[in-house]
Amino acid sequence: MLAEKTGWTYHYIMYRVAWINVRMMLADAPQYISGRRDERTEEATDDDLRDLANSL
């Protein structure tokens, strides 16, 4: 998703972008939440980010 949205290559994301910046970009990404307003969304975990990086 990150490579698609930014146009960056997998290599650039893995070796040139700090993971804290990747986490902030994912946290700031717009999202649509349907359903009740009092439901809370889950934050991305390190495992989620690792899975994302491995799927690129």
Backbone bond lengths (Angstrom), bond angles and torsions (degrees), N, CA, C in turn:
res aa  C-N    CA-C-N  psi(-1)  N-CA   C-N-CA  omega(-1)  CA-C   N-CA-C  phi
1 M - - - 1.437 - - 1.533 110.19 -
2 L 1.302 115.40 -45.08 1.464 119.35 -177.42 1.529 111.03 -64.47
3 A 1.315 117.08 -42.46 1.460 120.61 178.68 1.523 110.49 -64.90
4 E 1.308 116.22 -38.78 1.462 120.99 179.95 1.522 111.43 -65.85
5 K 1.313 117.22 -44.12 1.461 121.60 -176.60 1.527 113.10 -74.37
6 T 1.335 116.89 -34.32 1.461 119.76 -175.90 1.521 113.44 -96.48
7 G 1.342 116.66 -21.01 1.452 120.27 -175.72 1.517 112.62 82.92
8 W 1.333 116.99 5.84 1.456 121.47 178.91 1.516 109.68 -78.29
9 T 1.323 116.10 153.56 1.459 120.51 176.30 1.525 109.27 -83.55
10 Y 1.329 114.33 163.70 1.471 120.53 176.98 1.528 109.67 -59.27
11 H 1.324 116.75 -44.58 1.468 120.99 -178.98 1.529 110.52 -60.81
12 Y 1.327 117.85 -43.01 1.461 121.11 -179.92 1.531 110.69 -62.37
13 I 1.323 117.33 -43.90 1.463 120.67 -179.50 1.528 110.84 -64.69
14 M 1.325 116.34 -43.02 1.467 120.06 -176.24 1.523 113.18 -71.39
15 Y 1.334 117.41 -34.86 1.460 119.28 -170.64 1.523 115.22 -115.87
16 R 1.320 118.90 -8.97 1.465 120.02 -176.46 1.526 113.95 -121.09
17 V 1.333 118.17 -14.10 1.461 121.05 -176.94 1.526 108.61 -111.77
18 A 1.320 116.80 128.20 1.459 120.94 178.65 1.535 110.09 -66.39
19 W 1.335 116.51 140.74 1.459 120.63 -177.38 1.522 112.32 -61.74
20 I 1.325 117.50 -31.54 1.465 118.98 178.43 1.523 109.85 -63.82
21 N 1.328 117.33 -35.71 1.463 120.28 177.30 1.523 110.99 -69.00
22 V 1.328 116.90 -38.41 1.468 120.54 176.64 1.527 109.68 -61.97
23 R 1.323 116.53 -44.38 1.470 120.47 179.61 1.523 111.22 -61.94
24 M 1.327 117.00 -41.43 1.464 119.88 179.25 1.524 110.94 -66.90
25 M 1.334 117.33 -38.53 1.464 120.43 178.49 1.530 110.70 -64.02
26 L 1.327 116.72 -41.31 1.462 119.99 179.19 1.528 111.01 -68.51
27 A 1.325 117.11 -37.13 1.458 120.44 179.50 1.526 111.47 -68.92
28 D 1.334 116.73 -32.43 1.461 121.44 -179.13 1.517 113.77 -85.80
29 A 1.324 116.94 -6.40 1.466 120.41 -177.45 1.526 110.04 -64.44
30 P 1.326 117.53 138.27 1.464 119.75 178.35 1.525 110.48 -65.55
31 Q 1.309 115.11 146.29 1.456 119.71 179.26 1.517 109.90 -146.14
32 Y 1.294 115.62 154.65 1.456 121.98 177.54 1.515 108.42 -108.34
33 I 1.316 116.00 126.31 1.459 121.11 -179.89 1.512 107.86 -115.14
34 S 1.317 116.07 116.33 1.460 119.67 178.12 1.523 109.51 -99.61
35 G 1.291 115.80 163.96 1.460 119.35 178.84 1.512 112.02 99.49
36 R 1.312 114.41 -157.07 1.462 120.02 -177.40 1.521 110.67 -71.88
37 R 1.298 115.48 147.96 1.463 120.58 -177.24 1.523 112.88 -76.28
38 D 1.327 118.20 -22.18 1.457 119.22 -176.46 1.526 112.57 -86.72
39 E 1.338 117.87 -2.05 1.455 120.45 175.80 1.523 108.56 -75.88
40 R 1.306 115.59 140.77 1.462 120.00 -179.42 1.529 109.68 -100.90
41 T 1.321 114.82 146.97 1.458 119.65 176.44 1.519 108.75 -91.13
42 E 1.314 115.40 153.51 1.454 120.53 179.22 1.521 109.55 -87.44
43 E 1.325 116.03 144.22 1.449 120.38 176.40 1.519 108.95 -81.04
44 A 1.319 115.52 153.61 1.459 120.43 176.70 1.524 109.30 -69.25
45 T 1.303 115.92 134.79 1.459 121.09 177.96 1.517 109.39 -95.76
46 D 1.317 116.34 171.42 1.459 120.21 177.09 1.523 110.84 -61.19
47 D 1.346 117.13 -35.58 1.467 120.41 177.74 1.524 110.93 -64.98
48 D 1.336 117.37 -39.20 1.466 120.54 177.37 1.524 110.72 -61.56
49 L 1.331 116.44 -43.18 1.461 120.39 -179.77 1.523 111.46 -67.88
50 R 1.346 116.14 -37.55 1.459 119.75 178.00 1.525 109.98 -64.72
51 D 1.333 117.30 -42.28 1.464 121.51 177.35 1.521 111.18 -62.66
52 L 1.326 116.55 -40.40 1.453 120.95 177.65 1.521 111.07 -61.82
53 A 1.329 115.92 -45.81 1.468 120.66 -179.47 1.524 110.47 -64.73
54 N 1.324 117.62 -38.33 1.463 120.39 -179.04 1.519 112.12 -72.26
55 S 1.322 117.76 -24.04 1.459 120.21 -178.29 1.522 112.07 -83.54
56 L 1.336 117.60 -11.79 1.472 119.91 -178.29 1.497 111.39 -75.29
